[in-house]
Amino acid sequence: MKKLISILIALSLLVACASCFAEGDNHILIAYFSHTGENYNVGVIEKGNTHIVADMIAEETGGDLFEIATVNPYPDTYEECTEVAMQEQRENARPELTAHVENMEQYDTVYLGYPIWWGELPMAVYTFLESYDFSGKTIVPFCTHEGSGLAGTVGSISSACPNANVLDGLAIQGAVAQNEQDKARAAVQDWLASQG
Ligand SMILES: Cc1cc2nc3c(=O)[nH]c(=O)nc-3n(C[C@H](O)[C@H](O)[C@H](O)COP(=O)(O)O)c2cc1C
C-alpha cells in the first residue's frame, strides 16, 4: 500500500512538473513589428530590419519572440506602404492583429521593437499596446529607423501604458541592421549590458 501511495505521489509530481513546462516559465518577451518587401535604403528585403534586431535580442536574452502582424498586410512597395501608413496615422487607426499573446501575465519584461513610421510608432503597435494590461511590467523599446532615431516613441509608449515602467530605448539604423550585422549585434550587446 505504502509503495502504491509513493508511486501515486511521484506520478502526480511528474504531471504537475510537465504542466509547468507546458505553460512555459520564460519571463522575457520580445514583441516586434517589422515590414518586408521594398524599403528605404535597403532595396527589397526578405527579413525586416527590426525583425533582425529582435532575433539578436532573443538570442542574447533567451526571451520568447512574438511578431505583431496585421490581418491586412501592408503593400510591398515602399511608396504605397508610406501612403497607407500616413493614412492610418491621420485616422489614428488601430489595425487588427493576427495573433494575441495568451500568456502575457507570465512576462515581466517586454522588449518592444518597431520601425519608425512617419516619426511615430506604426499604428499596429498601438493596437498591441492597448490589447494588454502592462501594469507593473517593464517595457524596453527598440527601433530601427533611417535618421529619426527613437523620435518621440518612448513617450508615446509611456502615454499608452501609464502603469508600465518604460526604459530608455535602443535605436539602430535599418540599413545597419540589414547589411552590417556585426555592428548591429555589438550595439545590441552594449545596450543590454548597460541595463545591468
Ligand atoms: C511607412 C514608412 C515610414 C517611415 N518613416 C520614417 C521616419 O519618419 N523616420 C525614419 O528615420 N525612418 C522612416 N522610415 C524608415 C524605416 O523606419 C526603416 O527603414 C526601418 O528600418 C524599417 O524597419 P523594418 O524593416 O523592420 O520595417 C519609414 C519607412 C516606412 C516604410
The ligand as an SDF file (V2000), in Angstrom:
LIG
                    3D

 31 33  0  0  0  0  0  0  0  0999 V2000
    5.9000   53.9260  -43.9100 C   0  0  0  0  0  0  0  0  0  0  0  0
    7.3060   54.2580  -43.5540 C   0  0  0  0  0  0  0  0  0  0  0  0
    7.5900   55.4410  -42.8920 C   0  0  0  0  0  0  0  0  0  0  0  0
    8.8970   55.7180  -42.4770 C   0  0  0  0  0  0  0  0  0  0  0  0
    9.1210   56.8550  -41.7570 N   0  0  0  0  0  0  0  0  0  0  0  0
   10.3760   57.0790  -41.2660 C   0  0  0  0  0  0  0  0  0  0  0  0
   10.6370   58.2120  -40.4290 C   0  0  0  0  0  0  0  0  0  0  0  0
    9.7750   59.0410  -40.1640 O   0  0  0  0  0  0  0  0  0  0  0  0
   11.8990   58.3600  -39.9400 N   0  0  0  0  0  0  0  0  0  0  0  0
   12.9010   57.4750  -40.2010 C   0  0  0  0  0  0  0  0  0  0  0  0
   14.0090   57.6470  -39.7150 O   0  0  0  0  0  0  0  0  0  0  0  0
   12.6680   56.3910  -40.9920 N   0  0  0  0  0  0  0  0  0  0  0  0
   11.4440   56.1620  -41.5030 C   0  0  0  0  0  0  0  0  0  0  0  0
   11.1980   55.0480  -42.2920 N   0  0  0  0  0  0  0  0  0  0  0  0
   12.2780   54.0720  -42.4880 C   0  0  0  0  0  0  0  0  0  0  0  0
   12.1350   52.8920  -41.5140 C   0  0  0  0  0  0  0  0  0  0  0  0
   11.9870   53.3160  -40.1850 O   0  0  0  0  0  0  0  0  0  0  0  0
   13.3690   51.9810  -41.5850 C   0  0  0  0  0  0  0  0  0  0  0  0
   13.5960   51.5860  -42.9120 O   0  0  0  0  0  0  0  0  0  0  0  0
   13.2120   50.7580  -40.6920 C   0  0  0  0  0  0  0  0  0  0  0  0
   14.4690   50.1750  -40.5000 O   0  0  0  0  0  0  0  0  0  0  0  0
   12.2640   49.7210  -41.2930 C   0  0  0  0  0  0  0  0  0  0  0  0
   12.2120   48.6240  -40.4300 O   0  0  0  0  0  0  0  0  0  0  0  0
   11.5190   47.2340  -40.8170 P   0  0  0  0  0  0  0  0  0  0  0  0
   12.3390   46.6340  -41.9530 O   0  0  0  0  0  0  0  0  0  0  0  0
   11.6310   46.4230  -39.5660 O   0  0  0  0  0  0  0  0  0  0  0  0
   10.1110   47.5120  -41.1860 O   0  0  0  0  0  0  0  0  0  0  0  0
    9.9340   54.8010  -42.7750 C   0  0  0  0  0  0  0  0  0  0  0  0
    9.6390   53.6340  -43.5030 C   0  0  0  0  0  0  0  0  0  0  0  0
    8.3500   53.3690  -43.9080 C   0  0  0  0  0  0  0  0  0  0  0  0
    8.0550   52.1110  -44.6650 C   0  0  0  0  0  0  0  0  0  0  0  0
  1  2  1  0
  2  3  1  0
  2 30  2  0
  3  4  2  0
  4  5  1  0
  4 28  1  0
  5  6  2  0
  6  7  1  0
  6 13  1  0
  7  8  2  0
  7  9  1  0
  9 10  1  0
 10 11  2  0
 10 12  1  0
 12 13  2  0
 13 14  1  0
 14 15  1  0
 14 28  1  0
 15 16  1  0
 16 17  1  0
 16 18  1  0
 18 19  1  0
 18 20  1  0
 20 21  1  0
 20 22  1  0
 22 23  1  0
 23 24  1  0
 24 25  2  0
 24 26  1  0
 24 27  1  0
 28 29  2  0
 29 30  1  0
 30 31  1  0
M  END
$$$$
